[in-house]
Amino acid sequence: MLFNSHEFLLGFLPVALAVYFLLGRGGLSRLAIPWLVLASLFFYGWWNPVYLLLILGSIGFNFTVGRYLARHAGRGPTGPRRLALALGVGVNLGALGWFKYADFLAANLGVLVDGGLPRLDIVLPLAISFFTFQQIAFLADAYQGLTREYNLVDYALFVTFFPQLIAGPIVHHSEVLPQFRRHSVYHPRLENLTVGGTFLVLGLFKKVVLADNLAHLANPVFAGAEQGASLIWSEAWTGVGAYTLQLYLDFSGYSDMAIGLARLFGIQLPLNFNSPYRAVNIVDFWRRWHITLSRFLRDYLYFPLGGNRKGRARRYLNLMITMVLGGLWHGAGWTFVAWGTLHGVYLVLNHFWHWIRPGRLHRWWSVATARIVTLLAVMLGWIFFRAETFPGALAVLRGFGNLPRPLAEVLGPWAATLEGLGLRFEAPSPGREDVWLLLASGAILLALWRLPNLQELLRDYRPALVDLSRAVTARAPHGAPLPLTWRPSVAWAILVGGAAAAVLLSLSRVSEFLYFQF
């Protein structure tokens, strides 16, 4: 079931909320958690009921192992606990590897075998990457004695809570479960309903009105590249630029919806997306993009590898390993490995640069230059992230080098030199549409940099588990905080109502979120 579907918005969500609050107001709040678990399992099973067996088996196995680890933390010999942890992590990674990477491995090993290996055609279960990582983190914390005793129903809610089940955030057990012990969450509050509703509606608007329409610009370009079409610079810029914005708005919209849906139930989820295209370097980008995945990779992969505690060379190696595996987590394909490797190289260069040139950016032009360079580096990575094959990615890259013919005349003898380096001058002169596209791209980029995001607009209501009053926020030209904030007012009601109407008119073309495939 998709957040952007009639079944969810007009059927599942109202029923789930109504029963949840009826149980709370009727003195049966102890039944509200089992109800949410059942509702979340129904939500998950809507796609394919067979995979309910997988997630229920995963919950039962990890709860059993985690309970053993928690009960014996700090007591007795460490050997049995280490074995239990290794077993737990191994089974989780084995299940993820089978469903997500078996066909990928078979295809690559098949090159070494006469006649190849047959495809297994395994269907990837929804959300397996997310609930696997979430439970691995739980086992690691249980081993260190950082978890408390949870019953099976509480643990099942931690894994299956539907606002964050499908595409994150990857929540920590200590972030969500204690909130369900507050009696107030089982009673409807106007603030939670208005804040949550605003996030849900505006997140849907980002997805179905903006991101899905940008897909109509990006998809033909990448499809043509996969089919061997010869692209020109304007087509390459259109495809990559549209996908850059599509992915941003799609994932930002989902993250807002997850926060909004949880807030309707009185729950705050951790912030997972914080205007990543404002980043002034790649380190800053990964502090803003998929924040909870970055946190998981840092805490449960980068730090155990040694982090930055074993010298600069080892630190760079650990960064590379972390990002390559992070790329592979996103998808079973060499293009994802290339994307992760590219970001690993970016991070190594970024840390090396900070080592030889410490200091912060202060002038507006240095900040703007850093943002543009960072965004261009990110866009280069998105080509491999979006392309289905290496030839498709290379076709898009070659398109950037197919420049307008009149430019060769302007460059004179330099044109021949550039052609020797692989550039071509076969594209027609820029037309009015190309100019308007570049102007529109600049305007959108400026808006992303200067306008507050939803977290900042509603910062007075603490929508997510982060203190945004201390975070980097949008600023007016003279450094003062922007006056634009959300209030439960008639003006905002009209604005959100208009966005809701646009969403309902667009729901006839329901599409999956891009991060569902991971």
N, C-alpha and C positions, 0 to 999 in steps of 0.2 A: 504494500500500500504506500502510495506517495503522498507527501505533505500537500502537493499541488494537485490534488484530485478531489472530485465531488464526494467520493466515498469517504475520504478522510475528513474533509472540512464540514460536510453537512450530515455525516452519519457517525463515524467513529469518535471524533473529538467531542461533540456535544454529549454523547452517551457516556464516554469515559469520564468527563468532567462532572456530569450530573450525578452519577452513581458515587463517585469519589467524595463529593461534598455532602451528599445525602447520608452516606455512612458516617462522615465526620460529625455532622450536625445531629445525627440520631444517636450519638453516644456509642457508635460502633466503629470508632476510628481504628481499632485493632484489625478490622477487616479491610480497611482502605488499602493497605499495602498488598495483601493477597489479590485484591481487585485490580490494582495497577499491574501486578505481575501477569495476571490472566489477560488483561487488556493488551499489554505489551506483547505477549506471546501470540495473541490473535493478530495483532498488527504485523508481527514478523511472519507468521504462518500464512498470511494472505497471499504472499508472493508464491510460495511453494510449501504446502503443509509438511511435506516429507522432511524438510530440513529442520522442523521442530525437534525431531529426534536428535539431530546433531547438536543444536544449542542446548537442549536439556541434558544430553549426555555430557557436554562440556561443562555445564554448570555443576552437575553432580560430581564429576571427577575432580574439578578444581576446588570445589567446596570441601571435599573429603581430604585432599592433600593439604590445602591451606589450613584446615582445622588441626590436622596433625602437626604441621609446622609451627602454628601459633601456640599450641599447648606445650610443645617441647622446646620452645625458643629459650636459649640460655640455660637449659638443663640437660644433663647427661652428655654422652659422647656426641660429637658433631657428625660423625660418619653417617649414621642412619638419616639424619636430617639433610645432609648434603645429597645423599642418594635419593631421598624423597623429592627434594627440590629439582635435582637433575631429571628425575622421572617426570615430574610435573611439567617442567619446561620442555622436555623432549617430546612428550605426547602432544602438547599444544603446537609446537613447531612442526611436528610430524603431520598432524592433521592439516595445518595451514599449507605445508609443503605439498601434500598429496592433492588437495583440491586446487591450489593456485599454481603450482609449478610442475606438476607431473607431465602435462602435455609439453611444456616448454623444455623440460629435460629430455623427454622422448624425442622431440624434434631435433635437438642438438646432438644427442647421442646417436640418432639415426643416421647422421652423416658418416659415422664410422662403421656402420653396419651395412652390408650388401642388401639392397632392397629397402633399407630404412626400417624404422619401427612404426607400428600402427598407432594412430592417434587414439587416445583414450576418450576424447570428447567429454571431459568431466565438466559439469556445470558448476561454476563458482558460487558457493552459497553466499547469500546476501550478508554483508557485515562481518564476515569471518575474520578479516584482517583487524577490525576494530575490537571485537570482543575477545580475540585471542591476545592481543597486546595488553588489553585491560586486565585480563586474568593473569598473565605472566607477571605484570607489575604487582598484583595482589599476592602471588606466591612469593615473590622476592621480598616483599615487605613482611609477610608472615614469617619467613625464615629469619629475618632480622628482629622479630618481635615487635614490629610496628603496627600490627593489627590487633583489634580486640575481638572478643568472641561474638560472631554473628550467627543468627540462625539461618536455616536454609532459605526461608522466604525472603529475609532481608538481603541475603547474598544474591538471590535470583533477581531481585529488583535492581541491585547495583549493576548487574550485567545487562538486563533487558529493558531498563527504563526507556520507553520508546522515543522520547525527544532526542536522545543521544545515541541510540542503538545503531543506526544504519551508517552514519558517516561522521560520528564524533560529536562533541569532543571526547577524547579518551580520558575518562574521569578517574580520579583517585578515590578509593573507598572512603577516605576520611573527609572528602569534600561534599559528598551527597548524602550518605546514609545518616550522619548525625542530624541533618536537617529534617529528616522524616520523624525524628524523635520529638520535635517541637509540636506541641498540641495545636499551635496556631495555623499550621499548614493545612489542616483538615477543614478549615473554615474559609469560605470565600471572602476575599478582601478586594475592595474596589480598586485599590492601587495595583495589586497584582494582576487583576483582570485588564485594566487599562494599559499598564506597561507591557504585559505579555501580549495583549492584542495588537498593540502598536508594532512591536517587534515582529509578530507573526505576519501581519498584513504588509508591512514595508519589506520584509524579507521575501515574501511571495512576489511582491512587485518587482524586486530586483531580478528574481528568477524568471517569472513567466512573461513579464512585459519587456524587460531589457535583455537579459542574457539569452533567452530563447530566440529573440529576433536577431541578435548579433550572430547566432549560429548560422543563420542564412547567408551571412557574408563569409564566415570562416570555412564552413564545410565544403563548398564547391572548390575552393582553392586547394585545400588539402586532398580532396578526392581527385582533382585533376593531377596533382603532383604524384599521387600513388599510381595513376594510370599513365604516367610518362609525359604529361603535357609540358610544354616549354613555357614557363611563366615569365612575365616581365616584372619590372621593379614595382609597379603600382599594384599588380595583383598580389605579389608576395607581401607587400606592406599591408594591403587590405586584409589578407587572410591572417597573417600573424598578429596584426593590431587588433582585429576583431576577436580572435581567440584569446588574446591577452586580456581584453575587457570581459569577454564571455566567461572565462574561467574565474576571474576576479568576482564578478557579480553573481555567478552561480554559487560559488563556495561561500562568499560573503552572505548571500541570501539564505543559504541553508544554515549557516552558523547563527544568523539572526533568528531564524525560525526555531532552531533548537533552543536558544535562550528564551524566546517568547513562549513556546509551548511549556517548557519547564516552569516558567514564572507563573503561568496560569494555574499551576498546581501548587504554587507557593515555594518553588524550589529555584535556587540560583545555580546555574552551571558555570564552570570555569570559562573564561574568555578564550576563544580559539582563533580569532581573526581581528586584527587591529591595523587597518589601513596599510598593508604591506608595501603598496607602491609609493608610500612616502619615505621608504627606507633610503638612507644615505650610503649604505654599503650592504654587502651580502650578509654579514653577521646581523645587522639590524633587520634585514628582510626575514631571516629565520626566527627572529624574536617576535615577528608580527604575523607570519604566515603559518597556519596550522600549528598554533602555539603548543597545544597539548601533545602533538606528535613530536615536535622538537624537544619538549620536556622529557618524553619517554625515551627517545634516542639518546639524549644527554645522560639521564639518570641510570638507565638500564643497559646501555651499550657503551657510550663514550667514556663514562667514568669507570666502569669495570675494566675497560681496556687500558686504563691508566690515565685517561684525560690529559691534562697538561703537567702532570706531576713527575714525568720521567724524561724531561728534556724537550727541546724544541723539535727535534727531528721526530721523536716518538709522538709528540702532539700532532704534528702534521699527518703522520701515518694513521693515527687514531681518527682524525677528522676524515680522511679519505675512506677508511673502512666504514665508518658510520654513515657517510653520505651515499656510498655505493650500495650498502645494504638498505638504506632508506629509499633509494631509487628503486631497488628491486622490490621493496615492500609495495610500492605503488602499482607495479604490474610485472607480469612474467614476460619480459621482452627485452631485447638488447637496447632498444631505444630508451627504456627506463633506466637501464644500467648506465647508458651514456649520459642521460640527464643527471643522475646522481653523481657520476664521476665529474661532470662539468661543475656542479655545485661544490663538490669536494675541492676541486682545483681553485674555484673562486674563494672559498673559505681560507684555504692555505695562503693564497696570495693576499687576502685581506688581512690576516693575522701577521703575515710577514711585513706588510706595508706599515701596520700599526707599530711593529717593533722598531722599524728603521725611521718612521716618522710619527712619533706619538703626538697626541694633541687632538683637539676637537675643531670642528668647522664653526666659524662664527659669522662670516659675512654671508649675505643673502645669495650672492652669485656663486660662492663656493658650495653652499648647500644645494642650490638648484643644479649646478653641474654634477655634484655627487649623486643626486637623485636621478638625473637623466642617464648617467653612465650605468648606475645600478639597474635601472629599468631596462636599458638596452641589453645588459648581460642576462637579465631574467628572461627577456623576450627571446633571446637566442636559445636559452634552455627550453622554453615552451615549444619550440619547433620540434625538438626530439620527444618531448612529453606528449605532443598531440599526434605526430606522425605515426602511422602504423608500421612503417618499415624504414630502414636506413635509406634506400633509394628515394622514398617519398620525402624524407627530411632533406636530403641533399638536393632534390629538385627544387624545394622551396628556397634553400640557400642560394642555389644558382640563379633563381629568379631575381634576387636582390642585385645580382651583378649584370642583369640585362637592362641597360640604361637607355634613355632616349637618344635617338639618332642625332638630333641637333647638338647634343652635348659633345659629340666627337669633333664637330667643327670648331666648337669653342675651345676645346683642349688642344687642338692642333696636333703637333707631333707626339704630345703626351698620350694621345688616344691609342696609338700603336703600342706604346709601352704597356699601357693598362690592358690592352687586348692580349698581350703576351702573358700577362698575369692571370688571365682567365675571364676578364670582364668582356661584356659584349655591348654593342650599341645598336640594337635592333628594335627597340621599343619606340612607339610613336611619341610625339611631343605630349607633355602633360596637358590634359584637358581640364575643362571647368570642374568636372566631377572629382578629379584628382586634387585640385586646389581646395575644393570644399571639404574633401575628406581629411586633408592635412590640417585645415583650420579647425574642423570639428574634433579631430584627435587632440590637438593642442588645448582646445577649450575643455574637453573631458579630463585631460590630464591635470590641468590647472584646478578644476573643480575637485578632483580627488586629493590634490595637495592641500587646498585651502579650506574646503568645507568640512565641518565636523561630521564624523560618522555617527551611527546610531548610538553607540556606547557613550559618545561624548554629548550627544543631544539629550540623552536621558541620564546623564551622570549623577544628577541629584537623587535618583531613585535606585542607584547601585544595581543595575540590571544583571550584572555578571559578577563572578567571584574574583574581582580585582578592584583595587582602589584607584579609580580613574582620576580622582582629584590629584593624585601624585604621579599619574602617568603623563607621557608626552601628549599634549592635546593640540588641536588646531588653534592657531593664533591669528589675530588681526594684524594688519600691516605694521602697526607700531608696537607690537609685542603684547598688547592687552588681550585677555581672553575674549573669544567671540561671544557676543551677547545672545546668539541664537541658542535657545534651549527649549526642550519639550515641556509643556504644561498641559494638564487636563482642561483644555479650553475649547471654545466653540471653533476657533480658527483651526486648531489641530484636529479636531473632530471632523471638520469638513475635508481637510487635506487627507487624513487617513481614510475617510469614507470614500473619497474619490479614487484613492489607490485601490481600495477593496473592490470598487465597481470595475475598474480596469482589469483587476485580477480575475474576477468572475467572468468577464467577457472573453478572457484569454484562455480559460481552462479547457476549451474544446480541443486544444492541441497539447495534451499532457505529455511531458517529456521527463526522463529520469535526470537526476542530478549527476553532474560529471563525476563526483567522488563516489557514486554508488558502484562504479566498476572496480574500485580498489578494495 
